[in-house]
């Protein structure tokens, strides 16, 4: 029998950056057991198709009970808990492999969208209670982040071995060193972002029925 675990994924740097906070958070939490279940991590390439292959390998290896995929959203000023993934790849710039799909489906014939199965508003509530800026986001974009988010939710909806696994996507802001040279662009300290994910994981494990309250929205 597979030992219960949480899968946390992050991306390699892209767009000329030398660091990606999503992976810095994930690798800092690798092996953490503070929520009672060990965390396993996977580094995803910022490449259409290849990112899903790496996600599938991690899902097959770990059979996690909870999956949180993380991605960088430069320009946002807090933690964004994503609500929905769209079945569309529409890249405004090439990925790290030079691929730039336009109006392609993530999964041919798949549903138009999937909703996160995380308690998104409860997570935002708990993050704000911990004095961490957070909001529900209604779009994960149409780049590799959404690509992975949709693929994850499609697997959770269609693979019998993952039927009881919950999952979703979290966008994180720039680190201060990334935002420093860009006037008006916010950043958040890595230590704060790591703590934000600890809060998010605890909230996701503790809450199965989401709360109903205004949680603020971004994008």
C-alpha positions in Angstrom: 0.0 0.0 0.0 1.3 3.5 -0.9 2.1 5.7 2.1 -0.1 8.8 2.1 1.7 12.0 1.0 1.2 15.4 -0.5 2.6 16.3 -3.9 3.9 19.8 -4.3 5.1 20.9 -7.7 7.0 24.0 -8.9 8.4 25.3 -12.2 11.9 26.0 -13.4 12.7 29.7 -14.2 11.3 31.1 -17.4 11.1 34.3 -19.4 14.8 35.2 -18.7 14.5 34.8 -14.9 17.2 33.0 -13.0 14.8 31.9 -10.2 11.2 30.8 -9.9 9.6 31.2 -6.5 7.3 28.3 -7.1 10.2 25.8 -7.1 12.0 27.6 -4.3 8.9 27.1 -2.1 8.4 23.5 -3.1 12.0 22.4 -2.5 12.1 24.2 0.8 9.1 22.1 1.9 10.3 18.8 0.5 9.9 16.2 3.3 8.0 18.6 5.6 5.6 16.7 7.9 4.2 19.6 9.8 0.6 18.9 8.6 0.9 15.2 9.5 1.6 13.9 6.0 5.0 14.1 4.3 5.4 16.3 1.3 7.0 15.1 -1.9 8.0 17.5 -4.6 8.5 17.6 -8.4 10.2 20.2 -10.5 8.3 20.8 -13.8 9.8 22.1 -17.0 8.2 25.3 -18.3 7.4 23.5 -21.5 4.0 22.5 -22.9 3.6 18.8 -23.0 6.8 18.0 -21.1 5.4 19.6 -17.9 2.4 17.2 -18.0 4.7 14.2 -18.6 6.7 15.1 -15.4 3.4 15.7 -13.5 2.1 12.3 -14.6 5.4 10.6 -13.5 5.1 12.2 -10.0 1.4 11.2 -9.7 2.2 7.6 -10.7 5.1 7.4 -8.3 3.5 8.9 -5.2 -0.3 8.5 -5.6 -0.8 11.5 -3.3 -3.9 12.3 -1.3 -3.5 16.1 -2.0 -1.8 17.9 -4.9 -0.8 21.5 -5.0 0.8 22.8 -8.2 2.6 26.1 -7.8 3.4 28.7 -10.4 4.9 32.2 -10.6 2.5 35.1 -11.4 4.8 38.2 -11.6 2.9 41.4 -10.9 0.4 39.9 -8.4 0.8 41.2 -4.9 -0.3 38.1 -2.9 -1.0 34.4 -3.0 -3.6 33.6 -5.6 -5.7 30.5 -5.0 -7.0 29.5 -8.5 -10.6 28.6 -9.0 -10.7 27.1 -12.5 -8.6 25.6 -15.3 -9.5 26.1 -18.9 -9.0 23.6 -21.7 -6.9 26.0 -23.8 -3.2 26.6 -24.5 -2.8 30.1 -25.9 0.8 31.3 -25.3 1.7 35.0 -25.7 5.4 34.0 -25.8 7.3 30.8 -26.4 7.9 28.4 -23.5 11.4 27.2 -22.5 11.3 24.7 -25.4 10.4 27.3 -28.0 6.8 26.0 -28.2 4.0 28.5 -28.6 0.6 26.9 -29.1 -2.2 29.2 -30.2 -5.8 28.2 -29.3 -5.0 24.5 -28.8 -6.8 22.2 -26.4 -4.9 20.9 -23.4 -6.8 17.7 -23.7 -8.6 17.1 -27.0 -12.3 16.5 -26.4 -12.0 17.3 -22.7 -14.4 19.5 -20.8 -14.1 23.2 -21.3 -13.0 23.7 -17.7 -12.4 22.1 -14.4 -12.9 23.6 -10.9 -10.3 23.2 -8.2 -11.2 20.7 -5.6 -9.4 22.7 -2.9 -11.4 24.7 -0.3 -10.3 27.9 -2.0 -12.2 30.5 0.1 -11.3 28.7 3.4 -7.6 28.8 2.3 -7.8 32.5 1.6 -9.5 33.1 4.9 -6.8 31.2 6.8 -4.0 33.0 4.9 -5.4 36.4 5.7 -5.8 35.4 9.4 -2.1 34.7 9.3 -1.5 38.2 7.9 -0.5 37.0 4.4 -2.0 38.7 1.4 -4.2 36.4 -0.5 -7.2 36.2 -2.9 -9.2 33.9 -5.0 -8.2 34.1 -8.6 -10.6 33.4 -11.5 -8.0 32.8 -14.1 -4.7 30.9 -14.2 -4.0 32.3 -17.6 -3.5 30.2 -20.8 0.3 29.5 -20.5 2.0 26.5 -18.9 0.6 27.1 -15.5 -3.0 26.6 -16.7 -1.8 23.8 -18.9 -0.6 21.9 -15.9 -3.6 22.9 -13.7 -6.0 21.5 -16.4 -4.1 18.3 -16.8 -4.0 17.7 -13.1 -7.7 18.2 -12.7 -8.4 16.0 -15.7 -6.3 13.2 -14.2 -8.1 13.5 -10.8 -11.4 13.3 -12.6 -10.7 10.4 -14.9 -8.0 8.2 -13.3 -9.6 5.7 -10.9 -6.5 5.5 -8.7 -6.7 9.2 -8.1 -10.5 9.4 -7.5 -10.1 10.4 -3.8 -7.2 12.9 -4.5 -8.0 16.6 -4.2 -5.9 19.2 -6.0 -5.6 22.7 -7.4 -3.2 25.4 -8.4 -1.6 28.3 -6.4 0.0 31.3 -8.1 2.7 33.1 -6.1 4.2 36.5 -6.6 7.7 37.5 -7.5 10.5 37.4 -4.8 11.8 40.8 -3.8 15.0 40.3 -5.8 12.9 39.7 -8.9 10.7 42.7 -8.4 13.4 45.1 -7.2 14.3 46.5 -10.5 10.8 46.9 -11.7 9.1 50.1 -10.5 5.6 49.4 -9.0 6.0 45.6 -9.2 5.3 43.9 -5.9 7.4 41.1 -4.3 7.0 38.8 -1.3 9.7 37.4 0.8 10.5 33.7 0.3 10.0 33.0 4.0 6.5 34.4 3.8 5.7 32.4 0.7 6.9 29.2 2.3 4.7 29.9 5.4 1.8 30.7 3.1 2.0 27.2 1.6 2.2 25.6 5.1 -1.0 27.5 5.9 -2.6 26.4 2.6 -1.7 22.8 3.1 -3.1 22.7 6.7 -6.3 24.4 5.5 -6.8 22.1 2.6 -6.4 19.0 4.8 -8.6 20.3 7.6 -11.5 21.7 5.4 -13.6 19.5 3.0 -16.6 21.8 2.7 -15.6 25.2 1.6 -16.9 28.3 3.4 -19.2 30.8 1.8 -17.9 34.4 2.2 -16.4 37.1 0.0 -12.8 36.2 -0.3 -11.7 39.0 -2.7 -10.7 38.2 -6.2 -7.8 38.9 -8.6 -7.8 38.9 -12.3 
